[in-house]
């Protein structure tokens, strides 16, 4: 919500992409929470093998959602920004909002990293081996989304500053495209690890 307000006041394509990213991330957390809740249900006559695969199903839905919604909107806004450039307004406020977001995203990334690292150590695996093999898909989605969120905030801030100080709107639009590409890469990895697990 904070990034959305920042986009409204600044008009930045990169900040719009980050607002979409945050919205997609929030929706994905709800989808993953639903899958985790469902996976704990006991087997019954209709589902004699239980519901444990719900974490994989919801992670797959999450990956597809990130790709279609997040990547699609970010690329669309970045491309349209190239054709209809808008000057960036209120850069200091937008950067303050991004800085607050960076602290928040870094905190959740640190928690996801520690959880993933502990789970990998329990299985005697390296950190990235554990992530790639997709043992806990919901944890992987959170970890990768948090990495993308922190990188996205950095990309948005850098591209906004370049546009503001040079007057060249292309950098801000490229920031939106890069953030969309980042989300697309994360989504593709999530989809891949859920289909091979």
C-alpha positions as CSV (number, residue, x, y, z in Angstrom):
1,X,0.0,0.0,0.0
2,X,2.9,2.4,0.8
3,X,4.5,1.8,-2.6
4,X,1.1,2.4,-4.3
5,X,0.9,5.8,-2.5
6,X,4.5,6.5,-3.5
7,X,3.7,5.7,-7.1
8,X,0.6,8.0,-7.1
9,X,2.7,10.9,-5.9
10,X,5.8,10.2,-7.9
11,X,4.5,8.8,-11.1
12,X,7.4,6.5,-11.3
13,X,7.1,3.4,-13.5
14,X,9.7,1.5,-11.3
15,X,7.7,2.3,-8.2
16,X,4.5,1.1,-9.9
17,X,6.3,-2.2,-10.7
18,X,7.3,-2.5,-7.0
19,X,3.7,-1.7,-5.9
20,X,2.5,-4.5,-8.2
21,X,5.3,-6.7,-6.8
22,X,4.2,-6.1,-3.2
23,X,0.5,-6.8,-4.1
24,X,1.4,-10.0,-5.8
25,X,3.6,-11.0,-2.8
26,X,0.7,-10.3,-0.4
27,X,-1.7,-12.4,-2.4
28,X,0.8,-15.2,-2.7
29,X,1.3,-15.2,1.1
30,X,-2.5,-15.8,1.5
31,X,-2.5,-18.5,-1.1
32,X,0.5,-20.2,0.6
33,X,-1.1,-19.9,4.0
34,X,-4.3,-21.6,2.6
35,X,-2.2,-24.4,1.2
36,X,-0.3,-24.9,4.4
37,X,-3.6,-25.0,6.4
38,X,-5.1,-27.5,4.0
39,X,-2.0,-29.7,4.0
40,X,-2.4,-30.3,7.7
41,X,-5.9,-31.9,7.3
42,X,-6.2,-35.6,8.0
43,X,-6.9,-38.1,5.3
44,X,-10.6,-39.0,4.8
45,X,-12.7,-41.2,2.6
46,X,-12.6,-38.6,-0.3
47,X,-8.8,-38.1,0.1
48,X,-7.3,-41.3,1.5
49,X,-3.8,-40.1,0.9
50,X,-4.3,-36.8,2.7
51,X,-3.7,-33.3,1.7
52,X,0.1,-33.0,2.0
53,X,0.5,-32.1,-1.7
54,X,-1.5,-28.9,-1.2
55,X,1.7,-27.0,-0.4
56,X,3.0,-27.9,-3.9
57,X,-0.3,-27.0,-5.6
58,X,-0.5,-23.6,-3.9
59,X,3.1,-22.9,-4.6
60,X,2.6,-23.7,-8.3
61,X,-0.5,-21.4,-8.3
62,X,1.6,-18.7,-6.6
63,X,4.4,-19.0,-9.3
64,X,1.9,-18.8,-12.1
65,X,0.2,-15.8,-10.5
66,X,3.5,-14.0,-10.0
67,X,4.4,-14.5,-13.6
68,X,1.1,-13.5,-15.1
69,X,0.1,-10.7,-12.8
70,X,3.4,-9.3,-11.6
71,X,5.5,-9.7,-14.6
72,X,2.8,-8.8,-17.1
73,X,1.7,-5.6,-15.4
74,X,5.3,-4.4,-14.8
75,X,6.3,-5.0,-18.4
76,X,3.1,-3.3,-19.7
77,X,3.6,-0.3,-17.5
78,X,7.3,-0.1,-18.4
79,X,6.6,-0.3,-22.2
80,X,3.8,2.2,-22.1
81,X,6.0,4.5,-20.0
82,X,8.5,4.6,-22.9
83,X,5.8,5.8,-25.3
84,X,4.1,8.3,-22.8
85,X,6.9,9.5,-20.4
86,X,5.9,11.1,-17.2
87,X,8.3,13.2,-15.0
88,X,9.1,11.9,-11.6
89,X,7.7,14.0,-8.8
90,X,8.4,14.0,-5.1
91,X,11.6,11.9,-5.4
92,X,12.7,12.4,-1.7
93,X,9.4,11.1,-0.4
94,X,9.4,8.2,-2.8
95,X,12.9,7.2,-1.7
96,X,12.0,7.5,2.0
97,X,9.1,5.1,1.3
98,X,11.4,2.7,-0.6
99,X,13.9,2.8,2.3
100,X,11.3,1.9,4.8
101,X,10.2,-0.9,2.5
102,X,13.8,-2.1,2.1
103,X,14.1,-2.5,5.9
104,X,10.8,-4.4,6.1
105,X,11.7,-6.7,3.2
106,X,15.2,-7.3,4.6
107,X,13.7,-8.4,7.9
108,X,11.5,-11.0,6.3
109,X,14.3,-12.1,4.0
110,X,16.5,-12.7,7.0
111,X,13.8,-14.8,8.7
112,X,13.2,-16.8,5.5
113,X,17.0,-17.3,5.0
114,X,17.4,-18.6,8.6
115,X,14.4,-21.0,8.3
116,X,15.7,-22.3,5.0
117,X,19.2,-22.7,6.3
118,X,18.0,-24.7,9.4
119,X,15.9,-27.0,7.2
120,X,18.8,-27.6,4.8
121,X,21.1,-28.4,7.7
122,X,18.6,-30.9,9.2
123,X,18.7,-32.8,5.9
124,X,22.5,-32.4,5.5
125,X,22.1,-30.4,2.3
126,X,23.7,-27.2,1.2
127,X,21.5,-24.1,1.3
128,X,21.0,-23.8,-2.5
129,X,20.7,-27.5,-3.0
130,X,17.8,-27.5,-0.6
131,X,16.2,-24.6,-2.4
132,X,16.6,-26.1,-5.9
133,X,15.3,-29.5,-4.8
134,X,12.1,-27.8,-3.4
135,X,11.7,-29.8,-0.2
136,X,9.5,-27.1,1.3
137,X,7.9,-25.3,-1.6
138,X,6.1,-22.6,0.5
139,X,9.4,-21.7,2.3
140,X,11.1,-21.5,-1.1
141,X,8.4,-19.2,-2.5
142,X,8.8,-16.8,0.5
143,X,12.6,-16.9,0.4
144,X,12.8,-16.2,-3.4
145,X,10.1,-13.6,-3.3
146,X,11.9,-11.8,-0.4
147,X,15.2,-11.9,-2.4
148,X,13.3,-10.4,-5.4
149,X,11.7,-7.8,-3.2
150,X,14.9,-6.5,-1.8
151,X,16.6,-6.5,-5.2
152,X,13.5,-4.8,-6.7
153,X,13.6,-2.0,-4.2
154,X,17.2,-1.3,-5.1
155,X,16.5,-1.4,-8.8
156,X,13.5,1.0,-8.4
157,X,15.5,3.5,-6.2
158,X,18.5,3.5,-8.6
159,X,16.3,3.9,-11.8
160,X,14.2,6.6,-10.2
161,X,17.3,8.6,-9.2
162,X,18.9,8.2,-12.7
163,X,15.7,9.5,-14.3
164,X,15.2,12.3,-11.8
165,X,18.7,13.7,-12.1
166,X,19.3,13.1,-15.8
167,X,15.8,13.9,-17.0
168,X,15.9,10.8,-19.1
169,X,12.7,8.8,-18.5
170,X,14.0,5.7,-20.1
171,X,15.9,4.6,-17.0
172,X,12.7,4.6,-14.9
173,X,10.9,2.5,-17.5
174,X,13.8,0.1,-17.8
175,X,13.5,-0.3,-14.0
176,X,9.9,-1.4,-14.4
177,X,11.0,-3.9,-17.1
178,X,13.9,-5.2,-14.9
179,X,11.6,-5.6,-11.9
180,X,9.1,-7.5,-14.1
181,X,11.9,-9.7,-15.4
182,X,13.0,-10.4,-11.8
183,X,9.5,-11.5,-10.9
184,X,9.4,-13.6,-14.1
185,X,12.6,-15.3,-13.2
186,X,11.5,-16.1,-9.7
187,X,8.1,-17.3,-10.9
188,X,9.7,-19.5,-13.5
189,X,12.0,-21.0,-10.9
190,X,9.1,-21.6,-8.5
191,X,7.1,-23.3,-11.3
192,X,10.1,-25.4,-12.3
193,X,10.8,-26.7,-8.8
194,X,7.2,-27.5,-8.2
195,X,6.9,-29.5,-11.4
196,X,10.0,-31.6,-10.8
197,X,9.4,-32.2,-7.0
